[in-house]
Amino acid sequence: MNKHVVEAMGRTRITIEDGRVVDVGNPLTRYCPIWDRVKGIKKITSRIAKENIEYRIREFGMFTSSRRINMDVFVGFGASETFMTALDAELIDSCVINCDGAGTVITSNPILVQGIGALMPGLLETSPIPILIKRIECAGGIVLDRITAKLDSVAGVEKAIELGYKKIGVPVSSVEVAKACRQLEPKHGVDIITFGVHLTGIGKEEARELTRLVDITTGCMSKYIRNGVAGKAVAQFGVSIPIFALTKRGKRLLLERAKEIDSQILVNTTELPVLPCDMQPKPLV
């Protein structure tokens, strides 16, 4: 049996087996302004979350051997979009990302980074899909463990260092991973640019610590991330699901990404964060 477990749309836990959704939990939150704007979804429910994952399976082959690994841009300042642009601009030389059906992947191919990350929900568990792994390898990806498809971002960063990479981008979802990445920098003389992702429901103390460790973070639907960046953020991109730069190098990556955005952009100086009440997810958790 091929099994994948994800958290998507308000951190709804969803299990997929052999390309079919077999179990759906309850969302932690009910309204996201991004989903409202893009899909007209006024209330996130278990049914809506299930249908969204089924759409990703049907249209993009996710969680199957037909998974697309070449994707368009879906959001302006997502982790995959930011790292894709950073690779193109040579601000980083590699990226460590998790992929359904392959586990942790190391790559310097910006197209593959976007292809894997564009629609990737929070991935908790996955199983190897050999055909997909071969396709990823042909596209310039190095799969950390072809047999088990294990998810281990820290081991992925260590593998990237072993391969000679010096400027490594990695999405992180926990203090433990962010802290381990920080410890690897002085040990190996490398730069590891961390981007906090999938943080809806994170605890108060963990959010406070995470915002001390990462270079960039999404606000997700987290009240504690929004509180935690006060006095730390050096730049903010977006207001409903905001992206915060917490270091100068994080700010540099987001500004580089801003150059690629076709729509109009307002640049201003003000105290951060800027969080209009009527534009936030509900409830923040």
HELIX and SHEET records of a PDB file:
HELIX    1   1 PRO A   33  LYS A   39  1                                   7    
HELIX    2   2 SER A   46  PHE A   60  1                                  15    
HELIX    3   3 ALA A   79  ASP A   88  1                                  10    
HELIX    4   4 PRO A  110  GLY A  117  1                                   8    
HELIX    5   5 PRO A  130  CYS A  138  1                                   9    
HELIX    6   6 SER A  153  GLU A  162  1                                  10    
HELIX    7   7 VAL A  175  HIS A  188  1                                  14    
HELIX    8   8 LYS A  204  LEU A  213  1                                  10    
HELIX    9   9 LYS A  223  GLY A  228  1                                   6    
HELIX   10  10 LYS A  248  ALA A  258  1                                  11    
HELIX   11  11 CYS A  277  MET A  279  5                                   3    
SHEET    1   A 4 ARG A  20  VAL A  24  0                                        
SHEET    2   A 4 THR A  12  GLU A  17 -1                                        
SHEET    3   A 4 LYS A   3  ALA A   8 -1                                        
SHEET    4   A 4 GLY A 122  GLU A 125 -1                                        
SHEET    1   B 8 GLY A 141  VAL A 143  0                                        
SHEET    2   B 8 GLY A 103  THR A 107 -1                                        
SHEET    3   B 8 SER A  94  CYS A  99 -1                                        
SHEET    4   B 8 LYS A 167  VAL A 172  1                                        
SHEET    5   B 8 ASP A 191  GLY A 196  1                                        
SHEET    6   B 8 ILE A 216  THR A 218  1                                        
SHEET    7   B 8 ILE A 243  ALA A 245 -1                                        
SHEET    8   B 8 ALA A 235  PHE A 237 -1                                        
END                                                                             
